[in-house]
Amino acid sequence: MSFLHVLAVEPASEVLTKEPIVPFVILLIVILVVPIIFERLRLPGLVGLLLAGVLLGPNVLNLFQTEQPTIRLLSNIGLVYLMFVAGLEVDMEQFRQTRNKSLGFGTFTFLVPLIVGTLVGRIFGFGWNASILIGSLFASHTLLAYPIISRLGVINNEAVTVTIGATIFTDIGALLVLAVCVAIHAGEFTALSLITLLGSLFLYSAAVLIGFDWAGKEFFRRSGDEEGKQFLFVLLAVFLAAVGAQLIGVEKIVGAFLAGLAVNDVVGEGPVKEKVVFVGSVLFIPIFFVDLGLLINIPAFVASISNIWLTLAIVIGLISSKFIAAFLAKLMYRYNWLETLTMWSLSVPQVGATLAATLVGYRAGLLNEGMLNSVIVLMLVTATLGPLLTSRVAVGLMTSTVSVTPDAAKPLYLDTTDTEKPLTVVVPVYNPDTEQYLIEMAALIARQAQGRLVPLAIATGPAHMDAPQLESAMAKADALLDKATALSHDLGVTAESVLRIDDAIALGITRASREQNANLIVMGWGKRTGFRARLFGNVIDSVLWASHCPVAVTRLLESPTKIQRILVPVQNFTPEALRPLRFALLLATAIGAQVTLLNVCDRRIKPSSIAWNKSNIELLLSKLALPQAPVVEVVPHENVAQAITTAAKNYDLVVLRSIQRRTSAGGLAISDLTSQLVAQLSGSIVLLGEPQKSNAAVIREQFLQRSNRTKLER
């Protein structure tokens, strides 16, 4: 055999057609580029993914077939992930607060659309089984407008909380109907088989919801802070539940949704949840939508749209049935019209569970191509209409959210009234170029609070303590600490510098801060970049999650001593949301600056309501133990981020609250307001992160409390 023959490779054309990694590469390009292009055109990224699937599919370029093993596998993972994220994003705490009313509205918004959808199916010639499945597609809803109600600060309104809680009942109910309909369609069906299926579903659901919750808490308690193992446990739970559902004869998306509900309390709002959701929202779920586009047959789609009566009946039937359900809730719970319309608008969008169930029904042969195309149109219409309605009607609920409560009058963190334990500010130093402004900021806070400053340098330690690189790292750290001590002395603050050798910088910062009983950590800016940083986090992310105290992440373009005007945007008037104001006022008192509290309201609010909100905010602030009164401005604007960015041009510093990202129930990440502002603001910023108690720590505390109670009982 010749040398050239040994080195011979397949022609490029055969590689492109046979190599399974090629479709994956193309998919990665699509899900990376297409949503960006469509969002810049002010169109939903989901629409772009669907159109990309159409173009790549058999009806246009014919690069992909939905039955290709790679596409099929990745799409199925995306389908499972979609329903898992829908269960994971349900706010169990809010659900528990209004469980009974959520059950009531959930019953209305499930049964009424189910009946209307079934009638639509029968009118257009579908059998009873398929018609009931169509009704179940109407019954669920997707909280696509969650970011809007969060921005408006009306999440605590009872009508909103009830609608959020009702998601559990509508999604579970719709998935159970789907499971029964598919089982009936799969073969001979008798009353005994129905009873057997329902019994199996009940036992399986109990096993997942109770068993996975218990196993998750035990595993998280024993694994401590090992996020990698916890991440793998959650993935195992998802796909184990999906396989278990198939073993009892129901669709895997039922198991995935139940798994999301089961591990909801376990993962909490910690970094493990962020990583799990991130993997799905940037990779697998977009691939699912591309695969959905592959199923769209352009001629059939045009034909089904031209035969507009079915599509029109589905869209009108869904919107009207959701309104009837909200109206029934109004009559039962005596909600006003604004609350009723908000409940209606929140329950209109059909994305996650609806698309997943439609695809399952289509693959099982229960739904035809015309119904699939009509549901896609329904998704596009309701995904646009629902958030639009919410943004218009939920504004009226804002006037009831700005009120003085006992919790709001409690001392905020960074309170300096405790003279026995003076405020301790820890400042990690690493970059000589930014060290001066960082030390100045921390020193001003410590001096005003009559506290102490702890400059901290971390030298990452190798296995051997006599390694040359450790000596070099310690020498660099000593130089930074000497400079920090000198700067602190010039500002009239005594510094107690600390040099620590640790395995990782973030762990060293959080451990040293805990040892020093720090009240505040002041860090320099570190932008999160790249896939690895987004997936595994950077130093600041890790410190924010692990720290026991607030963390002020600063980007200072000039010396803090030169700051004269400070802007603090506040949307929700809760004790947590007002905490950055305390920080800003403490800094302003130290340097003689003026603080402005900015509240951006909807531009459609009447001037009288704006004046009422402003006076109510001033009344609330008068109840707080603040070192000085801030200036209050209420500005009407249609875009909150744009309004804050415009106002910030007249200020030297903007203090923002770091809040977590939330994904839509459709599984795609939605940037919070803080993320938008950080990208748009060009001046100095302080991003104040709240301490996050890890879920593993919470579980360990609960375990210890139970153990102590058991010992006392004995």
N, C-alpha and C positions, 0 to 999 in steps of 0.2 A: 504494500500500500504506500503510495507516494506521500511525501510530506505535505504537498499542497492539498491532496485529497483529505488528509487528516484534519487540516485546518479549514476545510470548506465549511461554509455556513449556508443556512437557508436563504433563498432570495428574500428581499425586503417585503415583497407582496405577500409571501406565505407567512412571514413573521407577523404582519399586521392582521392577517386573518385567523391565525392559529394561536398566537400568544395571548393568554388570558389577561396579562398585565396591561396590554395596550388599551382595551376598553376602560380599564381603571384610570389610566393616565388621562385619557380623553375626558372622562367624567370629572376628574380633579380640575382640569382646565375649565370646564363648563361651570362647575359650582363655584369656582373662584372668580371668574371674569363676568359671567352673565348677570348675577344679582347686582354687582357693582354698577354695570352699565344701566340697568333698568332703574335702580334707585336714583342715579343721577338724572334720569329722565322723569323722576318723580312717579315711577310706576312700581308696583309691588315686585319684589324679587321673586316671589312664587310664580308670578305670571311669566317671568323670564325663563324660569326653570321648565315650566310646562311647554313653552314655545321651543326651547332648546330640545326637549324630548321629541316634539313633533318634527323638527328639522332633521334630527339624527335618526329618526325612525324609518320604518319600511316604506312610508309614503312619500318621503322626500329624498334624503341622501342615502338611506338604507345602510347606514353604518352599524346600527344596533338593532337587535331583535329582542323583544321582551322575554323570549324563552332562552336566550343565551345564559349559560350557567353562571357567569360572573355577574351579569345584570340581575338575574333572578335572585342570587344569593344576597347581593348588596341591597336590592330593593326590599327583600323580606326582612333583612336586619333593620332597614329604615322604617318599615311598617311597624315592626315590633317596638322600635325605639320611639316612634311617634306616639303610640298609645301609652308607653311607659312614662314619657315626659308629661303627657296629659294628666296621668295619675299623680305624678311626683309634684306637679305644680299646684295641686289643690291645696289651699291654705286650710289645714286641719284645725288650727286654732280658731280661725274665724268661723269655720263650720260648726265647731262645738258650741260657740256662743249663741248661735241662732239655729240649732239643729231642728227644732220642731217646725219653725216657720220655713226653713229651707226645705224640709220634707213636704210641707204644704204647697209651696210654689213649685218645687220639683215635680210633684204629682200633676199639677195643672199643666206645666210647660212640657210634660212628657205625654200625658194622655190626650190632650186636645190636638197637638200636632200629629200624634200617632193616628187618631181617628181621621183627621183631615187627609193625611198622606195616604191612608188606606183607601179612602173614598176616591182620591185622585187616581190611584192605581187601578181600582175597579172600573172607573169611568173610561180609562184608556185601554181596557182589555187585558190587563194583567190578572193572573190567577190570585186566589186568596192568599196563598203563601207569599208570593212576590209582592202583593199589595201591602201586606202587613210589614214586610221588610222595608218597603218604601216609606211607610209610616214611621218606622223606627229611625230612618234617616232624618226625618223631620224633627224627631224628639230630642236629639242631643243638641248641644250648642257649644261654641268655642269662645272663651273670654278674650277675644281679640282686642277689645278696647280697654284692657286692664291698664296699660300705660297712661291712657287719657284720664281715667278716674284717679289714678295714683298722682298724676301731675296736678289735677284739680284739688286734691286733698279731701276727697269725699268717700274714701274707702270705708271709713267708720260709720257712714250712714247705714242705717239698718236695712233699707231696701237693697242697697248695693251688696252688703254682706250676705243677705239672704239669697240673692242671685248667684253670688260666687259659691255659696254652699250647695245650692241646687244642682250645680254641675255634677256632683258625685252621683246623685240619684238619676239624672237624665242620661249620663254616660253609661253607668252600670246597667240601667234599664234597657237602653238601646243595644248594648252589646249582648245582653241576655236574649233579647228578641232575635238578634242576628244569629246567635248560636242555635236557637231552636229552629228558625227558618231554614238554615243551612242543613241541619240534621234531618229535618223533614224531607228536604229536597234530595238528600243523598241516598235515600232508600225507603223501604217500606216503613210505614209509621203507624203505630197503634197507641192506644191510651196508656198501655203498660210501658212502652218505650218512652213516652213523654214523661211519665212519672219517674222512670229510671233516670232520664236525662236531667230532669229538674233536681232530683235527689243528689245525683253526682255533682251537679253544679253547686248546690248548696254546701255539700261537704268539702268540695274542692276550694270554694271561695273562703270558707272558714279556715281551712288548712293554710291557705296562702296568707290571708289577712292576719291571722293569729300566729301561725307558726313562723312565718318570715319575719314578723315584727319581733317576736321573742328571740329568734336566732340572730337577727341583726343587732339587737341591743346587747346580747351576750358577746357577739363577735367584736363589736366596736368597743365594748368595755375591756375585753381582754387584749385587743390589739393596740390600745392606747392611741397614739398619734401616728401610727403607720398608715399613711393615706394610700399608699400603693396597694396594700392588702385590702383595705376597706373599699377601694375603687373596684378591685377584682371581685370582691364579695357581692357588690351591688350588681355588677354585670352578670355574675353567675345567677343571682336571684331572678333577674329579668328573663334570661333565656331558659332557666329551669322552669319558671312559671309558664312560659310560652309552650315548652315541650309538654308539661303536665296537662295543660289545657287540651292539647291535641290528643293526648292519651285517653282522655275521657270523652273525646268525640266533639269538642267544640273548637272554635277558631283560636289561634295563638294570640290574637290581639286582646282577647278577653283576659288571658293570663297575664299579659304584659301590663294592662291597665291595673289589674288587681295588685300586681307586684309593685307598681308605682305608689299605690295607696298604702301598701304594707310597709314599705321602707321609708315612707314620707317622714314619720317622726324620727326614724333612726338617723337619717342623713341630715335632718334639719336644714339650716341655711349655711352649712359649712363648706369648706373647700372641696370636699368629696362630691357634694352635689354639683358644685360649679364645674368640676372636671367631667362628671358623668354627662351633664346636660351639654357641655361644650362639644364633646366628641360626637354626640348625636346631631346637634344643631348645625355644625359646620361640615359634617361628612355624610352620615348615613341618611338623615331625613331629607336633605336636598336631593340625594340620589333617588329616593323614593318618588319625589315629584318629577324628576326627569323620566323615570320609568312610567309614571302615569301619563306623561306626554307621549311616550312611545305607543300607548294604546289608542291614542286619538287618530282616527281615520278621517283625513281632511274631507273627502267627498261625503262620507257619512255624517260628519259633524255639520257640514254646510246643509245637508239634507234635513238633519234633525232640527237645526235652527230655522230653516225655511218652513218646516212644519212646526210653527211656533207654539201651537196650542198646548202641547205637553210641557214644554219648557215654561211657558207663561203660567200654566196651572200650578206647576211645582213652585215657582218663585212666589206667586201671589198666595198660594196655599200656605207656604211656610211663613211668610211675613204676617199674614192675617191670623194664623193659628197662634203664633207667638204673642201677638197683641191681645188676643182673647184670653190667653193664659195670664198675662200681666194684669188685665182688667179684673179677672176673677180674684187674683191676689189683692188687688186694690179694695175690692168689696169685702174680702175676708179680714184683712189686716188694717183697713182704714188708712191706706197710704194716699198721699195727695197725687195730683196729676203729674207733677214733675218726677216724683219717685216712680210712679207707674211707667211713664215713658222711658225713664232710665233703665228699669228692669227689662222692658221690651227691647230697647236698643242693645243691651248687653247680651240678650239671649238670641238675637237674630243671626249673628255670624255662624256659618257652617264651614268648618275647615277640617280640624283634626280627626275626630271620631267619625264624622260624616264621610270624608274621603276614604278613610281606612275601611269602613263598613261597605261602602259602595264598591271598592276594588275587590273585596272578598266576595260580595254577592255576584259581581261580574265574572270573576274567575270560576265561581261555583256554577255558573249558568243560570242563576236566578234572575239576573238583570241583563237586559240587552244593551247594545251599543248606544241606542238612542237615550236610554235612561242614564248611562254613564256620561254622555255628553251634556245632558240636561243638568246633572248634578254639578258638573264642572262650571257650567254657566251660573248655577245657583251659588257656588262658592265665590265666584268673582263678584257677583252682584251683592251678596250679603256681607262679604269681607270689606266691601267699599261702603255700603249703606250703613251697617251697624256702627262702626267707629264714627262716621259722620254724624249720625243721629246722637250718639253719646256725647260728642264734643259740643253739641248744641243744647241738649236738654239737661245734661248733668251740671252745667254751669250754674243753674238756679239753685242747686243743692249747696253751693259754696257758702251762702249766707248763714247757714246753720252750723258750719264747721268752725268758725272763728269764735270761740267762746272761752270764758275763763272757767277752768276746772280746778279742783283741788290738786290734782297731779301737776298741773302746770305751775303751781306756785311753790313746788318743792325746790330746794336748792339744786342747781345744776352742777355737773362735774366741773372741776377747776375751782370749786368753792374754797375760799381761803379763810374761812371763819374758824377753822380748827387750828388753834395756836400750838397745841401739843405736838402736832405732826406737821411741820412746815412743808410746803409744796416742794417736791423734788422733780427737777426737769433733767432727763437724760438726753444727751446729744451724741449720737453716733457720728464720728468724724472719719472720713475716708478720702475725700477729694480736697486737696489743698486750695484749689481754685474757688470752691464754694464754701469753704470752712468759715470764713469771716462773717458773712451775712447770717449763716446758720447759728453761729455762736451768739451773734448780736441779738437775733430773735429770741433765742432761749434765755439769754441773760436778762433781757428786758422783762420777760414774763416772770422769771425767778425773782428779780429785784422788786418788782411791783408787789408780788405776793409774799415778800420777805422770806423766800425759800432758798433752796440751794441748787447749784448747777453741777451736773456730773457729766463732763466730757468722757466719751467712751470710745475706745479703739479696739477692734477685734483683729487678732492675728489667727488665721486658720492654721490649725496644728497638724503636721504630718504625724506619721506613726512614731518617728523617733524625735525626741525633744532636742537632740543636738544637731538636727539637720540644718545645713547652711541657709536654706530658704526661710526657715523659721527665724533665724537670727536677723536676716534682712527685713522680714515683715515686722519684727518687733522694733527694729531701729526706725523704720518708717512710722510706725505707730507712736513711738516716743516723741518724734519730731512734731507730729500732728497734735499730740496732747500738750506739749510745751507751748505751742502757738495758741491753742485754745485757752490754756491757763492764763497766758499773758493778755489775751483779748478780754477775758472775763475780768481780770484785775483792772483793766482800763475802764471798764463799765461799772466798777464798784460792786462786783459780785465775786464771792469766794468760790473757787472751783475745786472740786475733789475728783481729780481725773482717775480713770480706771482703765487698765490694760488687761484684756482677757484673751486667753488662748482657748479656742473652741473649734469643733468640727465644721461648723458652718456659720456664716456671718449672721443670718437671721436668728438662728438659735442662740448665738452668743448675745445678740441684742436683747432678745426677750428674756433670757435667763438672767442677765446682768440687771435688767430693769426690774425684774421681780425681786432680786436680791437687794436692790437699793430702795425698794418700796416706792418706785417712781409713780408720780401722779400724771406725768405727761412725757411722751417721747417726741422729740423734734428731729425730723429726718430731712435730708435733701432729696430733690426730685430724682426719680428713676423711671424712665418711660418703659412700659412693657412692650417688647417687640418680639416678633417671630413666633412660629408655631410652638416651639418648646417653652418659651416664656409664658405664652397664653395657656398652655396645657399644664405645666408644672409650677407656674408662678415665678415671680422674681423675689428679691429680698424684701421689698416693700409689701408685696402681697402677703408673704409669709409672716412678716411682723404684724400686719394688720389683723390677720387671723389668729395669731398665737398670743398677742399681747394682752396683758391684764388691765391696761390703762389706755386712755386715748392716745392716738398717734397723729401728730401734725406733720403732714408731708408738704414741704415748702418748695416753691419755685420763685426765688427772689431776684429781681432784676436790678435792684438798688438796695442800699443800706436800709434796714427797718427803721433806723432813727430818722430818716427823711420822710417817712410815710405821714401824710396829713389827712387823707380821706380813705375810709375803709367801707367797702360795700359787702353786705351780708344778704344774699337772696334767700328768702324763706317761703316755701310753698305750703307746707302743712304745719299748723300751729300746735304741735305736740311737744312735750318736754324734750324728746330726742331731737326733733327738728330745730329747736331753739338753742341747742347746746353750742353750735358754732358762734352764736351771738355772744355768749358768755366769754368765749375765747377772744373774740374781736374787741369786746369792751375792756377786758383785762389788758390787752396790748395797747389799746387806744389810751387808757388811763396812764400807762407808763410813758407814752411819748406825746401826750397832748393832742391826739388825733380825734377826728369826728367820725362816728359810725352811723351808717344809714342802713336801715332794714328795708329791703325791697321785696314787695309782694306783687307778682304779675298775675292779674286776673284776666278773664276773657273780655275781649273788646266789646262784646255785645251786652255786658252788664250796664245797667243804668247808672248815671252819675250819682243818684241818691244811694244806690247800693254800694258804690265805691266809697262814698263818704261814711256810710254806716260801717263798712268793713274796716276802714282806717281808724275810726273812733274805737271800735271793738278791739283792734290790735293794740292801740295805745292803752286801753283799759287793762288788757291782759298784761302788758309789760309793766304797768304800774304796780301790779301785784307781786312782781318778782324782785328778789334782792339783787338789783343790778347796781354796779358802781356809778353809772351815769345813764341818762335817758338817751336812747338813740333817736335819730330822725326817722320817721316812718313815711314811706312812699308807696302808694298803691297805683300801679300803672296798668291800664288796659292794653292788651296786645294779643294778636292771634298766634304768635309764636313766642313761647316762653324763653327758649334759648337765645333767640334773636334779640328780645327785649333786654335780657340781662347783659348780653354782649355789647349792645349799644350803650347801656347805662354805664358799664364798666370802663368805658373810655375816659370817663371823667373822674376816675378813682385811681388811687395808687396801689391798692391791694383789694383782692376779692377773696373772701373766706367762704368755702363751700363745704357741704357735708358729704362725706363719702358714703354712698349707699350702694347696696348690691345690685348687680344686674338681674333682670328677670327675663325669662323666655316667655314667648307667647305659648298658649296651649297647642298651637300648631307646631311647636318645637323649634322654631327659628328664633335666634337671639334678638332681643330688642334692646338697644342701648338706652340706658337711663339718662336723665337730664344732666347729671354730673359728667358723664362721659362726653356728651356733646359739648358742654361748656369748656372742659379741659382742652378739647381739640380746637375750640374757636377763640378762646381768650389768649391775648398776646402779652398781657401784663403780668404782674406778680400775683401769685396764687398761694393760698394755704388750703390744703385739702384735709379736713379734720375727720379722721376715721374713728369710729366708736369701737370699744373693746368687744371682741367676739368670743363668747365662751364656747369652746369646742363641744360638739355633741357628745364626744367620748367622755369628756369631763362631766357633762350633765348626767350621762348614763351611770358613770361611776358614783356620782353623788347620790343618785336615786338608789343604787344598789347598797351603798353604805347606810343610807337612811333606813332601808328595809331591814338590813342586818341589825342595826341598832335597835329598831323596834322589836325585832324578834328576840334579841337578848333581854330587853326590858320585860317583855311578856313572860319569858322564862323565869 
